[in-house]
C-alpha cells in the first residue's frame, strides 16, 4: 500500500513509503470496538471534581422548623432535608467516583489497527522522512504548508525533542504525539495524519507483531 511521501525538506519523495496491510489495510465492518476504545480514552481522562454536600454537611438546620404535632403540616426535623430548598443532596457526587473503562491489550491494538485502516482508506495518511526544525514556529509552519497539511493535523513522531516541542507548541490544530502513545481518539479526530518514517516503522513493528492472527474487524 503506497502512500504520499515527502522528504525532510517537504518535496515529493522519489520512492513512496509502503503501509503494512496488517496494520493499515483491515476491512472494518463492525465499529463497536472503535467506539469502545474512543469512549475509554475520554472516560479515563475524566476528572471527578464534583462534590455535593449531604444533609449532615450543610450548615444550619439544627432547629426543628415547627413542632411535631398540631400545625397541620408534615413533620420535619430539619430545614436541611434533601427535599427542601437549601437542603442537602441525596445520592449526590462524592468526588470518589471512578469513571475509568478498561480494554485488554489485544482489543486496544485491534482498535488502533481499525482506526488506522479507516484513515488510510480515506487518504488521511502521509509520510515524511523526518520532521526536524530549528526550534522556530515559522519553520515548522512552512514545512507543514509545503506538504499540504491542512485542518486538524496529527503528527506522529518516533521521539519528541526540545526543538520540536518549541516549534510546534503554538501552532493551532496541530497535535504531536509519540508513536508509542498513538490512540484511537486522536486518529479519529484528525483531518490529516503525518507519520515520520521512523515512527511509521515503530507503529508497524508494534501493531504488526500480533496482527497476523487478526483478520478483518474484531468481534
Buried (B, 14 or more C-beta within 10 A) or exposed (E): BEBBBBBBEBEEBEEBBBBBEBBBBBEBEEBEBBEBBBBBBEEEEEEEEEEBEBBEEBEEBEEEBEEEEEEEEEEBEBBBBEEBEEBBBEEEEEEEEEEEBEBEEEBBBBBBBBBBBBBBBEEBBBBBBEBBBEBEBEBBBEBBEBBEBEEBBBBBBBEBEEBBEBBBEEBEEBBBBEBEEBBBBBBBEBEBBBBBBBBBBBBBEBBBEBBEEBEEBBE
